[in-house]
Amino acid sequence: MGLLCLRQAREGGVSKLASSATVYNEILQRRPDLHALLCKPIPRSRFGEEAGGEHVVYDLPVFGLRDGKLTSHFSLTYIESAQLLPATRKLTDAEQDAIRMLLAVAEEVCFEMRFAPGDIQLLNNHVIYHGRTAFQDDASTGQDRMLMRLWLSVPNSRALPEDHVVLWGDVREGQPRGGIAQPATVIA
């Protein structure tokens, strides 16, 4: 994924990046019991935006391996969204502890940077967690945050764990990856 900063907010909006491999290894070292839970399926929801749009709720582990390579997919929002749906399996207390630990470790090891107009950030979503701090805009001064997001599908992509097909459509190596189904937009 790539981000290009066009304008920065008046305050906040600091980008935060953490290596999912570092988080994986730290949790494994500190709490192997919680690590094991993050390697098992956890209910998620993007309310049908996934590839094809047919999966309102899907199960996906936070950590997955294929061909000895780690892939991680984590968004607290998607996990919390699934928990709002009545038919979704509720997380156990231990799973909630594992998620809290992941968030705490990611915060400990993260790198922070503030974008300036013209800055570009390129990262691999399968091995880097990314987020940002809260921000406040001030449009009257031109300090209203505007980033352009670019999803890249590279021809030399590596294979992903089989259960990631719900997100990416095709998890074989070297395949273009889709994922988020966008509704057609008609411009009149």
C-alpha positions in Angstrom: 0.0 0.0 0.0 1.2 3.5 -0.6 0.2 6.8 0.9 0.9 10.2 -0.5 0.4 13.2 1.8 -1.1 16.2 0.1 -2.0 18.2 3.2 -1.5 17.6 6.9 -4.0 18.2 9.7 -3.7 21.1 12.1 -2.7 18.7 14.8 -2.3 15.0 15.2 -2.5 12.4 12.5 1.0 10.9 13.3 1.6 7.7 11.3 2.5 4.7 13.4 4.2 1.6 11.9 5.1 -1.7 13.6 6.6 -4.9 12.2 4.1 -7.7 12.6 7.0 -10.2 12.8 8.4 -8.3 15.8 4.9 -8.3 17.4 4.5 -12.1 16.6 7.9 -12.9 18.2 7.4 -10.7 21.3 4.0 -12.3 22.1 5.3 -15.8 21.4 8.2 -15.1 23.9 6.0 -13.5 26.6 2.7 -15.3 26.4 2.8 -18.4 24.1 -0.8 -19.2 25.3 -2.1 -15.9 23.9 0.1 -16.3 20.8 -1.6 -19.6 20.1 -5.0 -18.0 20.2 -3.9 -15.3 17.6 -3.0 -18.2 15.3 -6.6 -19.5 15.4 -9.6 -18.0 13.6 -11.1 -14.8 15.0 -14.5 -13.5 13.6 -14.2 -10.3 11.5 -16.6 -8.2 9.5 -16.2 -5.5 6.9 -20.0 -5.7 6.3 -19.6 -7.4 2.9 -16.7 -5.4 1.4 -14.5 -8.4 1.0 -13.8 -10.0 -2.4 -17.1 -10.7 -3.9 -19.0 -9.1 -1.0 -20.7 -12.3 0.1 -18.9 -12.7 3.5 -20.5 -10.4 6.0 -18.7 -12.3 8.8 -15.6 -14.4 8.2 -13.1 -16.1 10.4 -9.4 -15.4 10.0 -6.4 -15.8 12.3 -4.3 -12.7 13.1 -1.1 -14.7 12.4 -0.7 -17.1 9.5 2.2 -18.9 7.9 2.7 -20.2 4.4 5.9 -21.6 3.0 7.6 -20.5 6.3 6.6 -16.8 5.8 4.5 -14.9 8.2 1.4 -13.0 7.1 -0.6 -11.0 9.6 -4.0 -9.3 9.2 -5.2 -7.3 12.1 -7.8 -4.5 12.4 -9.5 -4.0 15.7 -12.3 -2.3 13.9 -13.1 -5.5 11.8 -13.1 -7.6 15.0 -15.3 -5.2 16.9 -17.7 -4.9 13.9 -18.2 -8.7 13.9 -18.9 -8.7 17.6 -21.9 -6.3 16.9 -23.6 -8.9 14.8 -25.9 -11.2 16.8 -25.0 -14.4 15.0 -21.3 -14.0 15.4 -19.4 -16.1 17.9 -18.4 -13.9 20.8 -14.7 -13.7 21.7 -13.5 -15.5 24.8 -11.9 -13.6 27.7 -8.6 -15.1 26.6 -9.0 -14.0 23.0 -9.7 -10.5 24.2 -6.6 -10.6 26.4 -4.6 -11.8 23.3 -5.9 -8.8 21.3 -5.1 -6.4 24.1 -1.6 -7.8 24.3 -1.1 -7.5 20.5 -2.1 -3.8 20.7 0.2 -3.2 23.7 3.2 -4.8 22.0 2.6 -3.0 18.7 2.5 0.3 20.6 5.8 -0.6 22.4 7.6 -1.4 19.2 6.1 1.1 16.8 7.9 3.8 14.8 6.1 7.1 14.5 6.4 9.7 11.8 4.5 12.9 10.8 3.8 13.3 7.2 4.7 16.5 5.4 3.1 17.4 2.0 4.8 15.4 -0.7 5.9 12.5 1.6 5.2 9.0 0.4 4.9 5.9 2.6 5.1 2.5 0.9 4.5 -0.6 3.0 3.5 -4.2 2.8 0.2 -4.7 4.6 1.0 -8.4 5.1 4.0 -7.7 7.4 3.5 -4.1 8.7 0.8 -2.8 11.0 -0.1 0.8 10.3 -2.3 3.3 12.0 -2.4 6.9 13.1 -3.1 9.1 16.0 -6.3 11.1 16.2 -6.2 14.4 14.3 -8.0 17.8 14.1 -8.4 19.6 10.8 -8.7 23.3 10.3 -10.0 23.9 6.7 -10.0 27.6 7.1 -6.2 27.6 7.3 -5.7 24.8 4.7 -4.7 22.4 7.4 -7.1 19.7 6.7 -5.5 16.2 6.3 -5.6 14.8 2.8 -3.8 11.6 1.9 -4.1 9.6 -1.3 -4.1 5.9 -0.8 -2.8 3.5 -3.5 -3.3 -0.2 -3.3 -0.5 -2.0 -5.2 -0.7 -5.5 -6.6 2.9 -6.5 -7.6 3.6 -9.2 -10.1 6.2 -10.9 -7.8 3.9 -11.1 -4.8 4.4 -14.1 -2.4 1.8 -16.7 -1.7 -0.5 -16.0 1.3 -2.1 -18.5 3.7 -5.1 -20.2 2.1 -7.6 -18.7 4.5 -6.8 -15.2 3.2 -8.7 -16.0 0.0 -11.7 -14.3 1.6 -9.8 -11.0 1.5 -7.6 -11.2 -1.6 -9.5 -13.6 -4.0 -6.3 -15.3 -5.2 -3.6 -16.2 -2.7 -1.2 -17.9 -5.1 2.2 -16.3 -5.6 2.6 -13.8 -8.4 -1.1 -13.3 -8.7 -2.8 -9.9 -8.8 -4.8 -9.4 -5.6 -8.2 -7.9 -5.3 -10.0 -7.7 -2.1 -12.3 -4.8 -1.4 -15.3 -4.8 -3.7 -16.1 -1.2 -4.6 -19.5 -0.3 -5.8 -19.7 1.2 -9.3 -19.7 5.0 -9.3 -21.6 6.9 -11.9 -20.5 10.4 -12.5 -23.2 12.6 -14.1 
